[in-house]
Structure formats: C-alpha cells, structure tokens
Amino acid sequence: MPLYPNGRRFGLSLWNSIPGTLIVELPLFLAGVWLYARRTRARDRTGRIAFWAYVAVLLLLYVEDRFGGPPESTRVIAAAGLVATLALLARPWWFDRHREPDPPLGPISDP
C-alpha cells in the first residue's frame, strides 16, 4: 500500500491474493464480532436478531466483493457506495440501542 501517491509500497500485497486476503481479514472480522457479542448482551429480541442479521449481511457483502465481478460503471460504484454507507451506518446505531454492555468483571483487589 503506498503511503503517498506514487510512493514506495508497504505491506504484504494481499490485494493480489484472494486466499491471503481471506486468511487475514476473516479472522479479524470474526474476532471483532466475538468481542462485541461477548461484551454486550441483547436487551430484547431486536438486539439479538438485528445484530446477527447485520453480521450475516456484512459477510454476504464481503463474499460478493471478493468473488463478484467488476462493476458496470463508476456510477454503479458511486450509487452502491452511497446506499451501502447510509444503510450500514444506520443499522449498528439502531441495534446497538437494543443491546447493553455486560457488567464489568469486578474490581481488582489488592492481595
């Protein structure tokens, strides 16, 4: 990845390898989901179902991005990006309001 235009590239060049990308990105995504699910709990059915539905949609979009064909035009990219951004930003705000943090594990006591 270049740090500035036409500059020296840094990184592992994972964009050149779908398996390499999947090996790195999927565990990171799953770790984030696991951490969030472990440290919050659903207050109601919406908090439970909406969260897991959001995770499923993100996985489907990820798979489509990795294995789908190229977009038809730059207009399609722009429209899809705008719609996806608005939809994907509103959902977590909504389902997070139906979840709450787990209580802390407790104070650390001095021996």
N, C-alpha and C positions, 0 to 999 in steps of 0.2 A: 504494500500500500504506500503510495507516495505521500510524504508529509507536506509537500507543496507542489504546485504544478510543474511538471517535467522534472521533478526532483528524483533523487535516489529512492529506490523502493525498499521498504522494510516489511518483514512478516514472513509467513510460511507459504504464500501463494496458494492458499486453499481455494481461492476462486477458480483455480484451474482444475480442481478435483472435486467432483460431487461426493464421492465416498469420504474424502478427507474432511470436507465441509460438514457432512453429516456426523462424522465421528467426533468432531469438536463442538458443533453447535447444538445438537440434540441433547447431549448430557448437560450442557449449560442451561438450556431451556427447562429440562426436567428437574434440575436442581432448584431453579427458581420457583417452579410450580410447587415442588415438595416443601421448600422453605415457607412459602406463603401459606400453603394448606396446613402445614404443621403449626404455624404461629398464629393462625386465625381460626375462628370457628363460625359456622353459619348460625345466624340468629333465627332464621326461618328457612322455609323451603326455597324461596327465591335465592337466598345467599348460597345455598348448596347447589341447586341446579344451574343457575346462571353462571356461577364460577366454572363448573366443569364444562358447560356448553361453550364458554369463552375459550377455555383451553383447547377443546376439540376444534373450534373454528380456527384458532391460531395454528394448530398442527396441520389442518387441511390447507390453509393458505401457504404454509411453509412447503408442504409437499408439492402443491401446484407451482409454486415459484421455482422449486428445484427441478421438477420434471416436466413442467409445461413448456409449450413452445414460445417463441418470441411474440411480443405483442404486435398488433396490426399496424399501429402508428404511434406517434408521440402524443396525439390527442387521447388515445385509449389509455396510455400510461398516465397522463395528467388526470383524466377523469377518474380512473380507478384509484389513483393515489389519493385524490381528494375525498372520494366516498369512503375508502377504507380508513383513512385517517380520522374522519369525523365519526364513523361507526365504531372504530376500535378504541377511540379515546372516551367515548360516552359510556360504553359498556362497563369497563372496570370501575368507573366512578359510580355507576348505578349499583352493580353487585357488591361493591365494597361497602356501601351504605347498609347492606344486609348481612354484613359479617362484622365480627368484633375480635379484637386481639385476645389471645389466651391470657389468663392471668400470669403475671411473672412467676418464675420458678421459686421465688422467695429470696429473702436477703441472705447474703453470705455472712455467716457468723465467724467470728474470730475464735480459734481454738483455745 
